[in-house]
Amino acid sequence: MSKRYSEEQVLEAVSRLTRSRLVSFIEAEIVQPVHSGDQRVFRQIDVARLELMCELCETFDLEGDALGVVMSLIDQLHDVRRELRLVLSVIDASGPEDLRLRIGEALRSAHRD
């Protein structure tokens, strides 16, 4: 089971995170804690996302909608990478050699275009 964090624990874990910034991230639905009774509970992935969001805010002066768009794109990229790893593992485990070669050539060709 993954570790769960209270709001106070998150504020301690993410040094650059302020309470007002956390509230704004939650209100913008950039981070979505789960509810346990009357308390917000954060997962380890939420803590990592909050660290990244603080870095993006400070380094690139991103806030509000712009930060939401960037985080959405990062989430999409992670999803595509996870799906690609799954497809590649299936191909590697069961695909005939000529299929792997054709896929490799198609990928190399796509990168040249």
N, C-alpha and C positions, 0 to 999 in steps of 0.2 A: 504494500500500500504506500502511496506517495505521501510525502509530508504535507500537512496543511498549516497555513499561517493565518494568524489573526491580523487585523488591520495594524495593530501596534507592532507585531513582529515584522510585518512587511516594511513599515516605516523604519524600523531598526536595521533590517537587512539591506535596504536600498538607501545608501547614505545620501544620495542627491534628491531623494523623493520627499516632498513636503506633503502635509495633509491636504492642503488646497489643491496641489497638483494631482494627487491621488483621486480626490473627489471629482476633479474635472475629467480625468481619464475614464472614470466609471460613468459619469454622466454622458460622456461622448461615446460610451460603449466600446472604447478601444481595449479596455480590459473588463472582463466580466466575471467577478467573483461569484462563487456559489453561496447560497444562504444556508446557514445551519442555525435554525431557530431564529433569533432576532439579530444574529451576528453575520457579518460578511466573512467568508473564509476564502483564502487564496491558495492556489496550487503552486507547486514549484515552477511550472511553466509561466504562471502569472508574474512571479518574482523576476524571472529572466526577462520577460517582456517589459516589465516596468523599468528594469535597469537599462534596457535598450532604448526605451522611450525617453528616459531622462537624458541619455547620451545624445539622442537625436535632437531633443529640444535645446540642449546646451550647445552642441557642436554646430548644428545647422539652423538654429533658431526656428524650429518647426513647432507649431502649436495647432490645436483645433483640427479643422478639416484636413489640412496638409499632413499632419501627423497620422490621422486616421487613414488617409490614402496610402501613405508609405507603409504603415503597418499591415494594411490589407494586401499590398503587393508582396511584402515579405512573407505573409502567411500563404499566399498563393504559390510563391516560389518554393516554399517548404513542402507544400502539398504535391506539387509537380515532381520534386526531387524524390519524395517518398514513393510516389506511384512509379516513377522511372526505375527506382531500385527494385521494386516488386516485379515489374515487367522483365527487367534484366535477369533477376534471379530465376524466374520461370523459364526464360529462354535458355539460360545457362544450364539449368537442370534437365530440360527436356528437349530443347530445340536441336534439330539436326545441324551439322556443321555448316552446310551451305546457307541455311537461314541466318545463322550468326554472321557469316561473311557478308551476306546481302544487307543486313541491318547495319553492320559496321561501315560498309561502303556508302549506304544512304546517309548515314550520319556525317561521315567525312565530306560527302558531296554537299550536304546542307550547310556545313561550316564554310565551304569555299564560296558559296553564293552570296 
